Amino acid sequence: IGLTIYQERVTEAETMVLKALNF
């Protein structure tokens, strides 16, 4: 239901965090 959207948002946020940490 809305779970897929939630997981997609979390994955996107996690990717951004990882990119930020890699600087």
Secondary structure as a PSIPRED ss2 file (coil, helix, strand):
# PSIPRED VFORMAT (PSIPRED V4.0)

   1 I C   1.000  0.000  0.000
   2 G C   1.000  0.000  0.000
   3 L H   0.000  1.000  0.000
   4 T H   0.000  1.000  0.000
   5 I H   0.000  1.000  0.000
   6 Y H   0.000  1.000  0.000
   7 Q H   0.000  1.000  0.000
   8 E H   0.000  1.000  0.000
   9 R H   0.000  1.000  0.000
  10 V H   0.000  1.000  0.000
  11 T H   0.000  1.000  0.000
  12 E H   0.000  1.000  0.000
  13 A H   0.000  1.000  0.000
  14 E H   0.000  1.000  0.000
  15 T H   0.000  1.000  0.000
  16 M H   0.000  1.000  0.000
  17 V H   0.000  1.000  0.000
  18 L H   0.000  1.000  0.000
  19 K H   0.000  1.000  0.000
  20 A H   0.000  1.000  0.000
  21 L H   0.000  1.000  0.000
  22 N H   0.000  1.000  0.000
  23 F C   1.000  0.000  0.000
